[in-house]
Amino acid sequence: MGSGSWGTTFAKMLHDAGGEVTVWGRRPEVVEAINERHENADYLPGIQLPAGLRATTDPAEALAGADFVALAVPAQTLRRNLARWVPLLPPEAVLVSLMKGVELGTTRRMSEVIGEVADVPEERVAVFSGPNLAREIASGEPSAAVAACVDEDAARSLQAATMTSYFRVYTSTDVIGCELGGAVKNIVALCVGMSVGLGFGANTQSLLMTRGLAEIARLGAALGADEHTFAGLAGMGDLVASCVSPLARNRTFGENLGRGMTLEQVIAVTKQTAEGVKSSEPVLELARKHNVEMPITEAVTAVLYHGMPIKEAAISLISRSPKPERYGV
């Protein structure tokens, strides 16, 4: 459900793994291009899609008889989109979140929104997360991710449905950890991008990624996640890919800010959703609720929404009081 770059790539991967796949898209021209020309030129130019991959603008047609319903809409639109689709959901389908965000206003993770809106038990909600730069996966480059669900059988079923010759999938029952890794790394990637835009080098980027991982682990521990998750694909793996690749939306967004563009200007030239921009405020709110210190998230939120100059934010981070380095501190 969603025909952007990641939704289309995930559909291609499911098809390559042997599944019968239908993509729902809201734009008729994108749907027509997938069906007739086997391409999604708006989001994946130059990538040939399988001839057997079908697309439709009709959600009822897309959802009919589905074993898995993969939700690939922008995080902040999930609630209203899913509310429209609930009457059409197959009664036994596993609902899979491909989104990496936290909801504004409620601070709910995407799996929590899905469970609440669709009124399904957590055993029917899965999360798919990892270093998932869509274009590289769509091109068939070796990649991997984690399929997480509290029901191990459901996680293994999703694993089987997504494993291909170029894509490896691991399973987990730590839904909280996988979701937090995906959501918070976007905020860290914004900060890394800002540092690149300011002209800082690899040392600064490494600093931000490492301390960003510590923030993710602290919040995860407070919310009951398994801290080992953050050393894996859904934690460190996703963080590294999002912070170092020019294909990563949040890093590119931050880089443009660091070069002096205003928030409004960057939004105007950004074609796809940079989830960290909207998620920074609810993640910070979540951290404050649980008394978790997250200085990088604080700095990014201050730059995005409270007018703090980026250079001032950088000074505030580097001049924090000294402390020992211990994992999670």
N, C-alpha and C positions, 0 to 999 in steps of 0.2 A: 504494500500500500504506500505508493510514493515512487515517482519516476525521475528523481534527481540522480546525481552521480552514484551515490552509495546504494540507493534502492535498485537502480538498474543493474549495478555491478553485482549486488547480492542475488538478484534474479538470474543473471547470467551464470553465477556460480552454482546455484541450485539446479539449473538446467544442465550444466556441465557434469554435475554429480548424478544425473539420471532422473531428475524430478520433472514433473509436468507443472509448468509455472505460468501464472498470469500476473502481469503488472497492471496495477491501477494507476492512472495518471489523471490529473485534473485538466491538463491542456490537450485538446484534440490533436493539435499539430505534432506534439511529442509522441502521442499514442500512434498516430498514423505513420510517423517515421519509423517507429519500432516494428510495426506490422508490415509495412510495405518495403522499406529500404533497409530494414534490420540495422538501424543505427539510432543513436540518441545524440545528434550533432550538437545540441545545446549544452549538454553536460559531459559527454564523452566523445568529442570529435575524433574521428579517425579510428574508432574501435568498432569492429564488425561484431554484431550481435548474432546469436544463433537463430536460424530460420524458424525453429520450433518455439521460440519465445513469443508469447502472445501478450498483447496489451489492450486495455479497454478503459473508457471513461466511466463505465457503469460499475459501481462498487459491488452490486449484487452479483454481477457476472464474475467479477474477480474473486469474490469470497466463496462462491458456491462449491461445497464439497472439499474445502481446503483442510489439510492436516495441520499446516503451519500458516499463520497469518503474521507476516513480517511487517512491522510498522516502521516506516522510514520517512516520516514527515518531520518538519522542524519541531523541536521539543515543545516550544511554547504554543504550538497549534494542536498538539496531541489531544488534549481534552475535548475540544470542540469537534475535531474530526472523528474521534473514536465514538463520541456520543451519537453521531449520525449513523455509524456503522454497526452499533451494538445489535440492533434487531436482525442484522444480516449474518452475524457470526455463526459458523457451524458450532454446534453444542459441545463437541469434544476437541476442537482445534486448540493447539498451543499457540499463545500470542507471544510473539518474539519482538522485543525492543531492539531496534538498531540505533536508537537515539542516545546521544551523550550530553545530557543536560539535567538541570534541576528546575522545577517549575516555579515561576514567579508567583509570589503571593502565598503559596502553600509550603514551599521548600520540599515538596515531595519529589522523590526519585521517579523516573519514568515507569518502572515496574509497579510502584505504588499507585500512580495515576491509572495505569491499565487495570489493576485489580479493582480499584474503586469505581471507575466508570463502567467497566464491563461486568462488574459484580461476579468475578471468577476467583477461585482459590489460588493461592500462590503457586500451587503445583502445576497450574496451567499457564504460568507466566515465565518466560525465559528471557535472558539477556545475551546478546552476542557482541563481544567487545574485544579489542586488540588493536595492533598497529594496522589500521584498515584504510590506507590511502587508496581511494577507489580506482584511480586510473592505473596504478601499478597492478592491482589485482585483476582488473578487466583485461589487462594486457597479458595476463598469464604468468606474471613474475612470482617466484616462490614467496608465499606469505602464510600467516597463521593467525588464529584467534581462539577465543575461549567461548564455549557455549555453557552458560550458567543457568541452573534452575535448582530449586530446593528438592525437586523430584529428580533423582539421579537417572531414572529411566527416560524421563523427558529430555534431559540433557544429552543422554547417549543417542536418542532418536534424532535430535537436532544435529548432533555431531555426524551421524551417518548420512543425513540429508545434505550436508554441506561439504563433506570431504571430497576433494578432487585431486588430480595428479599434480596440481600446482598449489593447492591450498590445504593446509593441515589444521585440524581443529582439536582442541583439548576440551575436557569437561571440568566443571566445577559446581559446587553447591553454594558457593559464596556470591550470591546475587548482589549483596550490598557492596562488597569490595570491588567487584567488576564494574558496577555502575559508578561508584565514586571515582575509581581510577579514570574512567572515560570522561566524566564531567569535569573534574578538577584539572586534569591535564590540559584542557582547552584554555583555562585561565593562565596556567603556567606558560603555555605556548604564546599567548598574547604578550606576556611579559618578556619572554625571550625575543620575540619579534621586535618589541620596542627597543630592546638593547641593541639588536642588529641595526635597526633604523638609526639609532644614535651613533653608530660606528664602532661599538664595542665588539671584542673578538671572542674567541673560543673559551677563554678562561671565564668570562662573564656568563656566557651561555651555559657552561658546565656548572657554575655556581648556582644559577637559577634553576636548572633542571634537578640538581641534587637536593637543594633545599625545598624545591617544589614537591619532590617525592616525599620528603619528610612531612610536609603539610598534608599531603594526601593520606599518609599513614596515620598521622595524628587524628584526623577527622574520622578515618575508617575505624580506628580503635575505639573511639568514642561512640560510634554507631553500631559496634558489634561485628565488624568485618574481621576476617582472618588476615592478619598483617602480612602473611606470606604471599597473599594474592598480589600485593603491590611490587613484589620482586619479579613477577611474571609478566606474561604478554599483556594482560589487561591493566597492568600498572606501569612498570618501567618500560615495557615494550611500546605501549601506546604513547607514553610520554616522550620517548626519544624520537619516534617517527614524527610526532606532531611538532616537536621543537626544532628539528634539524632540516626538515624537507621544505623546499619552496612550494611543493604541492599542497602543503597543509594550510587550510583556510585561516585558522586562528593566528598562526605565526605570521602569515602574509598581512593580515589585518593589523597586527601589532607593529609590524615593520613600517607600514604606511603611516601609522600614528607617530612612530619614532622619527620619521623623516619630516614631520611637521604638518601633516594633514590634520584637519579637524575630524572629530568623530562623524559628523554629518557628511563630510567629503568622502571619508573612507566607506561609509555605508552606501553612498551613492555609486561608488565604483566597484563594490563587492557583489558579485553575481550570485554566490551561494551563501547559505547561512553559516556564520561563524558563531557556534553555539556558546562559546565562552563569554561573548559580549553580554548576552542576556542572562547567563547563568551565574555571573560573578556576584551579583547582589544576593540572590537566594542562597548561594553557597556560603557567602559571608554571614548571612542571617542564620543559617544552620550551624555554622561554627560558633557563633556567639551564643546560641541557645545551649550549646553543649560545652561552653567555656574552653574552646579550642583556639589556640593562637595560630593565625594564618596570615603572616605579614605580607606575603606576595599577593595573596588574594585581596588583602586590605589595600595595597598600593594600586593594583589594577583597577579596583572599584573606584578608588579616589580619582584616578586619572580619567576613567570613562564617564563618571557621573557627578563628580564634585569639583571639577575644574582644576585639579592638582596638575601642575606642569610635570612632564615626564622626568625631566632632570631632577626636580625636587623629590619625586618618588624614588628615583635611584639613590639619591643621597640618604633618604630616610631608611632605605633597606640596608645600605652598607654601613651606616652609623649606629645600628642597633647595638644594645649593650652586649658585651662579650659573654659567652657561655661555653660549656664543654660540648663537644660533639658526641652525641649518642644517638643511635637509630631511634627515630620517632620523637626526638626532642627538638 
